[in-house]
């Protein structure tokens, strides 16, 4: 998926704005709400920037695939026994 870090950054920025608005509505001081906005958006952008530099364009996708890959394969039976093969009947012409 191209632009995955862009989506992460956009989601983090939108979350920071909504958290700031929610904090202000619930009665937090204005400076605390603005500090929450700057810390949330700055940390989100810094995280996305460092991940993009470290892993590259396809890094997030490759990392998820690498975590799903098995560490080893243990096989106690022969390969032919793992995949059952049914005998086929020959095609009959009429």
MISE-323574 format. One record per atom (N, C-alpha, C): residue number from 0; atom name; x, y, z. Coordinates in nm, 2 decimals. Each point is the difference from the previous one (the first is absolute). Layout:
N
NUM; CA; X; Y; Z
...
//
This chain:
94
0; N; 0.08; -0.12; 0.00
0; CA; -0.08; 0.12; 0.00
0; C; 0.09; 0.12; 0.00
1; N; -0.01; 0.08; -0.10
1; CA; 0.08; 0.12; -0.01
1; C; -0.06; 0.11; 0.09
2; N; 0.09; 0.08; 0.06
2; CA; -0.04; 0.11; 0.08
2; C; -0.05; -0.04; 0.14
3; N; 0.05; -0.11; 0.05
3; CA; -0.05; -0.04; 0.13
3; C; 0.04; 0.09; 0.11
4; N; 0.12; 0.06; -0.01
4; CA; 0.04; 0.09; 0.11
4; C; -0.08; 0.13; -0.02
5; N; -0.04; 0.04; -0.12
5; CA; -0.09; 0.12; -0.01
5; C; -0.13; -0.02; 0.07
6; N; -0.06; -0.12; -0.01
6; CA; -0.12; -0.03; 0.07
6; C; 0.02; 0.00; 0.15
7; N; 0.11; -0.06; 0.04
7; CA; 0.03; 0.01; 0.15
7; C; 0.01; 0.14; 0.05
8; N; 0.07; 0.08; -0.08
8; CA; 0.02; 0.14; 0.04
8; C; -0.13; 0.08; 0.00
9; N; -0.08; -0.02; -0.10
9; CA; -0.14; 0.07; -0.01
9; C; -0.08; -0.05; 0.12
10; N; -0.01; -0.13; 0.03
10; CA; -0.08; -0.05; 0.11
10; C; 0.05; 0.06; 0.13
11; N; 0.13; 0.00; 0.02
11; CA; 0.06; 0.06; 0.12
11; C; -0.03; 0.15; 0.02
12; N; 0.01; 0.07; -0.11
12; CA; -0.03; 0.14; 0.01
12; C; -0.15; 0.03; 0.03
13; N; -0.09; -0.08; -0.06
13; CA; -0.14; 0.02; 0.02
13; C; -0.03; -0.04; 0.15
14; N; 0.06; -0.11; 0.04
14; CA; -0.02; -0.04; 0.14
14; C; 0.05; 0.11; 0.10
15; N; 0.11; 0.06; -0.03
15; CA; 0.05; 0.10; 0.09
15; C; -0.09; 0.12; 0.00
16; N; -0.06; 0.04; -0.11
16; CA; -0.09; 0.11; 0.00
16; C; -0.13; -0.03; 0.08
17; N; -0.05; -0.12; -0.02
17; CA; -0.12; -0.04; 0.07
17; C; 0.02; -0.01; 0.15
18; N; 0.12; -0.05; 0.04
18; CA; 0.04; -0.01; 0.14
18; C; 0.01; 0.14; 0.06
19; N; 0.06; 0.10; -0.08
19; CA; 0.01; 0.13; 0.05
19; C; -0.14; 0.06; 0.02
20; N; -0.09; -0.02; -0.10
20; CA; -0.13; 0.06; 0.02
20; C; -0.08; -0.06; 0.11
21; N; 0.02; -0.13; 0.02
21; CA; -0.07; -0.07; 0.11
21; C; 0.05; 0.05; 0.13
22; N; 0.13; 0.02; 0.01
22; CA; 0.06; 0.05; 0.13
22; C; -0.05; 0.14; 0.03
23; N; -0.01; 0.08; -0.10
23; CA; -0.05; 0.14; 0.01
23; C; -0.14; 0.00; 0.04
24; N; -0.08; -0.09; -0.06
24; CA; -0.15; 0.00; 0.04
24; C; -0.02; -0.05; 0.14
25; N; 0.09; -0.10; 0.04
25; CA; -0.02; -0.05; 0.14
25; C; 0.06; 0.09; 0.10
26; N; 0.06; 0.11; -0.04
26; CA; 0.04; 0.11; 0.10
26; C; 0.15; 0.01; 0.03
27; N; 0.08; -0.06; -0.09
27; CA; 0.14; 0.01; 0.02
27; C; 0.04; 0.15; -0.04
28; N; 0.11; 0.05; 0.06
28; CA; 0.04; 0.13; -0.04
28; C; 0.05; 0.01; -0.14
29; N; -0.01; 0.12; -0.06
29; CA; 0.03; 0.01; -0.14
29; C; 0.15; -0.04; -0.03
30; N; 0.09; 0.04; 0.09
30; CA; 0.14; -0.03; -0.03
30; C; 0.02; -0.15; 0.01
31; N; -0.07; -0.07; 0.09
31; CA; 0.02; -0.14; 0.01
31; C; -0.05; -0.07; -0.13
32; N; -0.12; 0.05; -0.05
32; CA; -0.05; -0.06; -0.12
32; C; 0.09; 0.03; -0.12
33; N; 0.05; 0.11; -0.01
33; CA; 0.10; 0.04; -0.11
33; C; 0.12; -0.09; 0.01
34; N; 0.05; -0.01; 0.12
34; CA; 0.12; -0.09; 0.03
34; C; -0.03; -0.14; -0.04
35; N; -0.12; -0.05; 0.03
35; CA; -0.04; -0.13; -0.04
35; C; 0.00; -0.02; -0.16
36; N; -0.05; 0.11; -0.06
36; CA; 0.00; 0.00; -0.15
36; C; 0.14; -0.01; -0.06
37; N; 0.09; 0.08; 0.05
37; CA; 0.14; 0.01; -0.05
37; C; 0.07; -0.13; 0.03
38; N; -0.01; -0.05; 0.12
38; CA; 0.07; -0.13; 0.04
38; C; -0.06; -0.12; -0.08
39; N; -0.13; 0.00; -0.02
39; CA; -0.06; -0.12; -0.07
39; C; 0.04; 0.01; -0.15
40; N; -0.02; 0.11; -0.06
40; CA; 0.03; 0.01; -0.14
40; C; 0.15; -0.01; -0.03
41; N; 0.08; 0.06; 0.09
41; CA; 0.15; -0.01; -0.02
41; C; 0.05; -0.14; 0.02
42; N; -0.05; -0.07; 0.10
42; CA; 0.05; -0.14; 0.02
42; C; -0.05; -0.09; -0.12
43; N; -0.12; 0.03; -0.05
43; CA; -0.05; -0.08; -0.11
43; C; 0.09; 0.02; -0.12
44; N; 0.02; 0.12; -0.04
44; CA; 0.08; 0.03; -0.11
44; C; 0.15; -0.05; 0.01
45; N; 0.05; 0.02; 0.12
45; CA; 0.14; -0.06; 0.02
45; C; 0.00; -0.15; -0.01
46; N; -0.10; -0.07; 0.05
46; CA; 0.00; -0.14; -0.01
46; C; -0.01; -0.05; -0.14
47; N; -0.09; 0.07; -0.08
47; CA; -0.02; -0.04; -0.14
47; C; 0.13; 0.03; -0.08
48; N; 0.06; 0.11; 0.03
48; CA; 0.13; 0.04; -0.07
48; C; 0.11; -0.10; 0.03
49; N; 0.02; -0.04; 0.12
49; CA; 0.11; -0.09; 0.04
49; C; -0.03; -0.14; -0.06
50; N; -0.13; -0.04; 0.01
50; CA; -0.03; -0.13; -0.06
50; C; 0.02; -0.01; -0.15
51; N; -0.03; 0.11; -0.07
51; CA; 0.02; 0.01; -0.14
51; C; 0.15; 0.00; -0.03
52; N; 0.08; 0.07; 0.07
52; CA; 0.14; 0.00; -0.02
52; C; 0.06; -0.14; 0.03
53; N; -0.05; -0.07; 0.11
53; CA; 0.06; -0.12; 0.04
53; C; -0.04; -0.12; -0.09
54; N; -0.12; -0.01; -0.03
54; CA; -0.05; -0.12; -0.08
54; C; -0.03; 0.03; -0.14
55; N; -0.01; 0.13; -0.05
55; CA; -0.02; 0.02; -0.14
55; C; -0.15; 0.00; -0.03
56; N; -0.02; 0.01; -0.13
56; CA; -0.13; 0.01; -0.06
56; C; -0.10; -0.11; 0.04
57; N; 0.05; -0.13; -0.01
57; CA; -0.08; -0.11; 0.02
57; C; 0.03; -0.07; 0.14
58; N; 0.07; 0.07; 0.09
58; CA; 0.05; -0.06; 0.12
58; C; -0.11; -0.04; 0.09
59; N; -0.11; 0.07; 0.02
59; CA; -0.11; -0.04; 0.09
59; C; -0.06; -0.13; -0.05
60; N; -0.02; -0.01; -0.13
60; CA; -0.06; -0.12; -0.05
60; C; 0.09; -0.12; 0.01
61; N; 0.13; 0.02; -0.02
61; CA; 0.10; -0.11; 0.01
61; C; 0.02; -0.04; 0.14
62; N; -0.01; 0.09; 0.10
62; CA; 0.01; -0.04; 0.13
62; C; -0.11; -0.09; 0.05
63; N; -0.12; 0.04; -0.04
63; CA; -0.12; -0.09; 0.04
63; C; 0.01; -0.14; -0.06
64; N; 0.05; -0.01; -0.13
64; CA; 0.01; -0.13; -0.06
64; C; 0.11; -0.08; 0.07
65; N; 0.11; 0.07; 0.03
65; CA; 0.11; -0.07; 0.07
65; C; -0.04; -0.05; 0.14
66; N; -0.09; 0.07; 0.07
66; CA; -0.05; -0.05; 0.13
66; C; -0.09; -0.13; -0.02
67; N; -0.07; -0.01; -0.11
67; CA; -0.08; -0.11; -0.03
67; C; 0.07; -0.12; -0.05
68; N; 0.12; 0.01; -0.05
68; CA; 0.08; -0.11; -0.06
68; C; 0.04; -0.09; 0.11
69; N; -0.02; -0.13; -0.02
69; CA; 0.04; -0.10; 0.11
69; C; 0.15; 0.00; 0.01
70; N; 0.05; -0.03; 0.12
70; CA; 0.14; 0.00; 0.03
70; C; 0.07; -0.13; -0.06
71; N; -0.08; -0.11; 0.01
71; CA; 0.06; -0.13; -0.06
71; C; -0.12; -0.08; -0.04
72; N; 0.03; -0.10; -0.08
72; CA; -0.10; -0.09; -0.05
72; C; 0.04; -0.14; 0.05
73; N; -0.09; -0.07; 0.06
73; CA; 0.02; -0.13; 0.06
73; C; -0.08; -0.10; -0.08
74; N; 0.06; -0.09; -0.07
74; CA; -0.07; -0.10; -0.09
74; C; 0.04; -0.14; 0.04
75; N; -0.10; -0.07; 0.05
75; CA; 0.02; -0.14; 0.05
75; C; -0.04; -0.10; -0.11
76; N; -0.08; 0.04; -0.10
76; CA; -0.05; -0.09; -0.10
76; C; 0.06; 0.04; -0.13
77; N; 0.00; -0.09; -0.10
77; CA; 0.05; 0.04; -0.13
77; C; -0.10; 0.10; -0.06
78; N; 0.06; 0.07; -0.10
78; CA; -0.08; 0.10; -0.06
78; C; -0.12; -0.06; -0.08
79; N; 0.01; -0.12; -0.05
79; CA; -0.11; -0.06; -0.08
79; C; -0.11; -0.04; 0.09
80; N; 0.02; -0.02; 0.13
80; CA; -0.10; -0.04; 0.09
80; C; -0.07; 0.13; 0.05
81; N; 0.06; 0.12; 0.00
81; CA; -0.06; 0.12; 0.04
81; C; -0.11; 0.05; -0.09
82; N; 0.02; -0.02; -0.13
82; CA; -0.10; 0.04; -0.10
82; C; -0.06; -0.13; -0.06
83; N; -0.12; -0.02; 0.03
83; CA; -0.07; -0.12; -0.06
83; C; -0.02; 0.01; -0.15
84; N; 0.03; -0.10; -0.07
84; CA; -0.02; 0.01; -0.15
84; C; -0.10; -0.11; -0.03
85; N; -0.11; 0.04; -0.06
85; CA; -0.10; -0.10; -0.05
85; C; 0.03; -0.04; -0.14
86; N; -0.02; -0.13; -0.02
86; CA; 0.02; -0.05; -0.14
86; C; -0.11; 0.05; -0.09
87; N; 0.04; 0.04; -0.12
87; CA; -0.10; 0.06; -0.09
87; C; -0.04; -0.12; -0.10
88; N; -0.13; 0.01; -0.04
88; CA; -0.04; -0.10; -0.10
88; C; 0.03; 0.05; -0.14
89; N; 0.04; -0.08; -0.08
89; CA; 0.03; 0.04; -0.14
89; C; -0.13; 0.06; -0.07
90; N; 0.02; 0.09; -0.09
90; CA; -0.11; 0.06; -0.07
90; C; -0.04; -0.10; -0.11
91; N; -0.13; -0.02; -0.01
91; CA; -0.05; -0.10; -0.09
91; C; -0.07; 0.08; -0.12
92; N; 0.04; -0.04; -0.12
92; CA; -0.06; 0.05; -0.12
92; C; -0.13; -0.08; -0.03
93; N; -0.10; 0.07; -0.05
93; CA; -0.12; -0.07; -0.04
93; C; -0.01; -0.03; -0.14
//
